[in-house]
Amino acid sequence: MSYERGDQIYMDGEESDAIYFIHKGEVKLFAENDFYFAIFKSGETFGDVDAHCGIPRNGTAKVTTESC
């Protein structure tokens, strides 16, 4: 999948049904107050802990640079 800058991949509290692998680009995880608390870049994964544990998403994932 490809995402453009500003796209939202998932929202805080959503069901965890996927793990994301970043081929290129950057994704930030944001708290409720719109403060980011994690950055993921090319070659990294995210969403794995939530998906493996079967818990709702912790944070909102937003694309900060064109990503795929």
The 8 nearest C-alpha neighbors of each residue, nearest first, counted from 0:
[[1, 67, 2, 66, 19, 21, 22, 20],
 [0, 2, 67, 66, 3, 65, 23, 22],
 [3, 1, 66, 65, 67, 6, 0, 4],
 [2, 4, 65, 6, 5, 66, 62, 64],
 [3, 5, 64, 63, 65, 62, 6, 2],
 [4, 6, 62, 63, 61, 3, 7, 64],
 [7, 5, 62, 4, 3, 61, 2, 8],
 [6, 8, 61, 9, 60, 62, 5, 10],
 [9, 7, 60, 61, 6, 10, 62, 59],
 [8, 10, 60, 59, 7, 11, 13, 61],
 [11, 9, 59, 13, 12, 58, 60, 56],
 [10, 12, 58, 59, 56, 57, 13, 9],
 [11, 13, 56, 55, 10, 57, 14, 58],
 [14, 12, 56, 55, 11, 10, 15, 9],
 [13, 15, 55, 16, 56, 12, 54, 53],
 [16, 14, 50, 55, 56, 49, 17, 53],
 [15, 17, 50, 14, 18, 53, 49, 46],
 [18, 16, 15, 50, 19, 46, 47, 49],
 [17, 19, 46, 47, 45, 50, 20, 44],
 [20, 18, 45, 44, 46, 21, 17, 47],
 [21, 19, 44, 43, 22, 45, 18, 42],
 [22, 20, 41, 23, 42, 43, 67, 44],
 [21, 23, 41, 67, 42, 20, 24, 66],
 [24, 22, 41, 66, 21, 67, 25, 40],
 [23, 25, 66, 64, 65, 41, 40, 67],
 [24, 26, 40, 64, 63, 39, 62, 66],
 [27, 25, 62, 39, 63, 61, 38, 60],
 [28, 26, 38, 61, 37, 60, 39, 35],
 [27, 29, 60, 37, 59, 35, 58, 36],
 [28, 30, 35, 59, 58, 34, 33, 36],
 [29, 31, 58, 33, 32, 34, 35, 59],
 [32, 30, 33, 29, 58, 34, 11, 59],
 [31, 33, 30, 34, 29, 35, 58, 59],
 [34, 32, 30, 29, 31, 35, 59, 28],
 [35, 33, 29, 30, 32, 36, 31, 28],
 [36, 34, 29, 28, 37, 30, 27, 33],
 [35, 37, 28, 29, 34, 30, 38, 27],
 [38, 36, 28, 27, 35, 39, 29, 26],
 [39, 37, 27, 26, 28, 40, 25, 36],
 [38, 40, 26, 25, 43, 27, 37, 45],
 [41, 39, 25, 43, 24, 42, 21, 26],
 [42, 40, 23, 21, 22, 43, 24, 25],
 [41, 43, 21, 22, 40, 44, 20, 23],
 [44, 42, 41, 21, 40, 20, 39, 45],
 [45, 43, 20, 19, 21, 42, 46, 18],
 [46, 44, 19, 47, 18, 20, 43, 39],
 [45, 47, 18, 49, 48, 19, 50, 17],
 [46, 48, 18, 50, 45, 49, 51, 44],
 [49, 47, 51, 50, 46, 52, 45, 53],
 [48, 50, 54, 52, 47, 46, 51, 53],
 [49, 51, 15, 53, 47, 48, 52, 16],
 [52, 50, 48, 53, 49, 47, 54, 15],
 [51, 53, 49, 54, 50, 48, 47, 15],
 [54, 52, 50, 51, 49, 15, 55, 14],
 [53, 55, 49, 52, 15, 56, 50, 14],
 [56, 54, 14, 12, 13, 15, 49, 57],
 [57, 55, 12, 11, 13, 15, 49, 58],
 [56, 58, 11, 12, 55, 59, 49, 30],
 [59, 57, 11, 30, 29, 28, 56, 10],
 [58, 60, 10, 11, 29, 28, 9, 61],
 [61, 59, 28, 8, 9, 27, 7, 29],
 [62, 60, 7, 27, 26, 6, 8, 5],
 [61, 63, 26, 4, 5, 6, 64, 25],
 [62, 64, 4, 26, 25, 5, 61, 27],
 [65, 63, 4, 24, 25, 62, 66, 3],
 [66, 64, 3, 4, 24, 2, 63, 62],
 [67, 65, 24, 2, 23, 1, 64, 25],
 [66, 1, 22, 23, 0, 21, 2, 24]]
